[in-house]
Amino acid sequence: MLFFLLFSFSLQAQEASLTISTGFNTLESQLLKEIVQKGCKRAGFKLNFQILPNQRSLINANTGVNDGEAARISTISKIYPNLIKVDVPIHTIDIVVISKKNIKIKKMSDLKNYHLGIIRGVKITEQIAKKIANKPVFEATNYKSLIKMLVLDRVEIIIVNKLGAFTDLKKFKNTTFYLRKKPLVSPKLYTHLNIKNKSLIPKLEKAYKSMLKDGTLKKIHKKFNQEVYKELLKSIKVVPYD
C-alpha cells in the first residue's frame, strides 16, 4: 500500500509539470509565455517555457521531447498527428505580405509571379506559398535572415506573421518597406499538447475558458499592444497600402 501511494504521488508530481515550447520570436513569445503561464497556474501545472526555432518547436512537441506547443493553427495535427488541441483560442496572428519595392498586391493570386520568402515551420505560410508560387520559394529559419534576403533582392516579397516580421524590420533602419494593410489570413492559434498529456487537456481548457470569461486574456493582449507593439511601430519604416 505504501509503495502504491508513493508511486501515485510521484506520478501526480510528474503530471504537474509541463515543458511547452514556442517558435515565435522574442516579443511574441513573451506574450505567449504570460498567457500559457497564467493558464497552467490556474490548471495547477508548473510550466517550463522554451523558445526554439520554429520547426524544432513543432518537432519536439510532436515527438514528445516536450509536452506541447504554445500556439499553433487549429489544423496543425494534420501534419503533426501527436499534437492535440486545447480548444480555446489564445492568440491571433496576421499573415501579411511585405516588399522592399513598391509592389502592390491586391489579391493572393497576384503573388504567383514573384520570388517569395517564408519562415520554415510557419505552416500557414508554407501552405500559401505551395499553393500559389510559380517560382522557387526561399525558406529562412528566422526573420532577420528572411528580411536580409528581401533587402538584398534575393526575394521580392515575404509572406510573414506581421508582428514577427516587424520585430526585425527595425534592424534595417535605412530601408523602407511596403505592407499590404489587409492580411492574407488571420488564423486563431491554440495551445497543443502531446498525446501523452491528453488527460491534462480538460484542465487547461477550463483554465483558458476562465481567462476568457473574466477578461484576463483580453487584458494581456491590450497591455501588450499598448506597451510593446505601439513602441515597435515607432522604430520601423513601413508604407501601408490598400
C-alpha positions in Angstrom: 0.0 0.0 0.0 2.8 2.4 0.9 4.5 1.7 -2.4 1.3 2.4 -4.3 0.8 5.7 -2.5 4.4 6.8 -3.2 4.0 5.8 -6.9 0.8 7.7 -7.2 2.3 10.8 -5.6 5.3 10.5 -8.0 3.0 10.3 -11.0 1.0 13.3 -9.9 4.1 15.3 -9.4 5.3 14.4 -13.0 1.9 15.4 -14.4 2.0 18.8 -12.6 5.0 20.0 -14.6 4.8 20.8 -18.4 7.5 21.8 -20.8 5.9 23.8 -23.5 7.8 25.5 -26.4 7.2 28.1 -29.0 8.7 29.0 -32.3 7.7 32.7 -32.1 10.3 35.4 -31.8 11.2 37.1 -28.5 8.5 39.7 -28.3 5.6 37.5 -29.3 7.0 34.6 -27.2 6.8 36.9 -24.1 3.1 37.4 -24.8 2.5 33.7 -25.2 4.5 32.8 -22.1 2.4 35.1 -20.0 -0.8 33.6 -21.4 0.3 30.0 -21.0 1.8 30.6 -17.6 -1.4 32.0 -16.2 -3.4 29.2 -17.8 -1.1 26.5 -16.4 -1.2 28.1 -13.0 -5.0 28.1 -12.9 -4.9 24.4 -14.1 -2.5 23.5 -11.3 0.6 22.9 -13.5 4.1 24.1 -13.3 5.4 25.5 -16.6 8.8 25.2 -18.2 8.6 27.5 -21.2 11.1 27.2 -24.1 11.8 29.4 -27.1 13.1 27.3 -30.0 13.4 27.6 -33.8 10.0 27.3 -35.4 10.3 23.9 -36.9 12.2 22.5 -33.9 9.5 23.6 -31.5 6.9 21.6 -33.5 9.1 18.5 -33.8 9.9 18.4 -30.1 6.2 18.8 -29.2 5.1 16.2 -31.7 7.7 13.6 -30.8 7.2 14.0 -27.0 10.6 15.5 -26.3 8.5 18.4 -25.0 4.9 18.3 -23.6 3.4 20.7 -26.0 3.4 23.8 -28.2 2.2 27.1 -27.0 0.2 28.4 -30.0 -0.4 26.9 -33.4 -3.2 26.9 -36.0 -6.1 24.5 -35.3 -5.3 22.1 -38.2 -1.6 21.5 -37.2 -2.5 18.0 -36.1 -3.0 17.0 -39.8 0.8 17.4 -40.2 1.8 16.6 -36.6 -0.7 13.9 -35.5 0.6 13.6 -32.0 -0.5 17.1 -31.1 -3.9 17.6 -29.6 -5.6 21.0 -29.5 -6.7 22.7 -26.3 -9.9 24.0 -27.8 -9.7 27.6 -26.7 -8.0 30.2 -28.9 -5.4 32.2 -27.0 -3.9 34.4 -29.8 -4.4 35.5 -33.4 -1.8 36.4 -36.0 -1.9 38.4 -39.1 -0.2 36.8 -42.1 0.8 39.7 -44.4 2.9 40.4 -47.5 5.9 42.8 -47.3 8.1 44.0 -50.1 11.0 46.4 -50.5 9.9 47.7 -53.8 6.6 49.3 -54.5 4.8 46.1 -55.5 1.1 46.3 -55.0 -0.6 43.0 -54.2 -4.4 43.3 -54.5 -5.3 39.6 -54.2 -3.5 36.4 -53.2 -3.1 35.2 -56.8 -1.0 38.3 -57.6 1.8 36.6 -55.6 2.3 33.8 -58.1 4.8 35.5 -60.4 7.2 36.8 -57.7 10.1 35.2 -55.8 8.6 34.6 -52.4 10.2 34.1 -49.0 8.8 32.5 -45.9 9.8 31.2 -42.4 10.3 27.4 -42.3 7.9 25.8 -39.9 5.2 28.5 -40.1 2.7 26.1 -41.7 0.1 28.6 -42.8 2.7 30.5 -44.9 4.2 27.2 -46.2 0.7 26.2 -47.4 0.0 29.6 -49.1 3.4 29.6 -50.9 3.0 26.0 -52.0 -0.5 26.7 -53.4 0.3 29.9 -55.4 4.0 30.0 -56.2 5.2 29.6 -59.8 8.8 30.2 -58.8 11.2 28.6 -56.2 10.3 29.7 -52.6 13.1 30.8 -50.2 12.8 29.4 -46.7 14.6 31.0 -43.8 14.9 29.9 -40.2 14.4 33.3 -38.7 13.0 36.7 -39.6 16.4 38.6 -39.7 17.7 36.2 -42.4 14.5 36.4 -44.4 14.3 40.2 -44.3 18.0 40.4 -45.3 17.2 38.3 -48.4 14.5 40.8 -49.2 16.8 43.8 -48.7 19.4 42.1 -50.9 16.8 41.4 -53.6 17.1 37.7 -53.3 13.4 37.5 -52.9 10.8 40.1 -53.9 8.0 39.5 -51.4 7.9 37.9 -48.0 4.8 36.2 -46.5 5.1 36.5 -42.8 3.5 36.8 -39.4 3.2 40.6 -39.1 4.4 41.0 -35.6 7.3 38.6 -36.1 8.5 40.5 -39.2 8.0 43.9 -37.6 10.2 42.9 -34.7 13.2 42.5 -37.0 12.3 45.2 -39.6 13.6 47.8 -37.0 17.1 46.3 -37.6 17.0 47.6 -41.1 16.7 51.3 -40.4 17.8 52.6 -43.8 15.2 50.6 -45.7 11.6 51.4 -46.4 9.2 48.5 -46.7 5.7 48.2 -48.3 3.0 46.5 -46.5 -0.4 45.4 -47.7 -2.8 46.6 -45.0 -5.2 43.7 -45.3 -3.7 40.4 -44.1 -3.9 37.4 -46.4 -5.4 35.4 -43.4 -5.7 36.0 -39.7 -5.8 32.5 -38.1 -6.6 31.9 -34.5 -3.9 30.0 -32.5 -4.3 27.3 -29.9 -2.1 25.5 -27.4 -1.4 21.9 -28.4 -0.3 19.1 -26.0 1.4 15.9 -27.0 -0.9 12.9 -27.0 0.9 11.6 -23.9 -0.7 14.5 -22.0 -4.2 14.0 -23.3 -5.7 13.6 -19.8 -4.5 17.1 -18.9 -6.2 18.9 -21.7 -9.6 19.4 -19.9 -7.9 21.2 -17.0 -6.0 23.6 -19.3 -9.1 24.1 -21.4 -11.1 25.0 -18.3 -8.4 27.4 -17.2 -8.3 29.2 -20.6 -12.1 29.5 -20.7 -12.0 31.1 -17.3 -9.3 33.6 -18.6 -11.7 34.4 -21.5 -14.7 34.8 -19.2 -13.0 37.1 -16.7 -11.2 39.2 -19.3 -7.7 38.1 -18.4 -6.8 37.2 -22.0 -8.1 40.5 -23.3 -6.1 42.4 -20.7 -2.9 40.6 -21.5 -3.3 41.4 -25.3 -4.3 45.0 -24.6 -1.3 45.6 -22.4 1.0 44.1 -25.0 -0.4 46.2 -27.8 -0.2 49.4 -25.8 3.3 48.9 -24.3 5.2 46.8 -26.8 3.6 46.9 -30.2 3.0 50.7 -30.1 6.6 51.3 -29.3 7.7 48.8 -32.1 5.9 50.8 -34.7 7.9 53.9 -34.0 11.1 52.2 -34.9 10.3 50.9 -38.4 9.8 52.4 -41.9 6.7 50.9 -43.4 4.4 52.3 -46.1 1.0 50.7 -45.9 -1.3 50.4 -48.9 -4.8 49.2 -49.5 
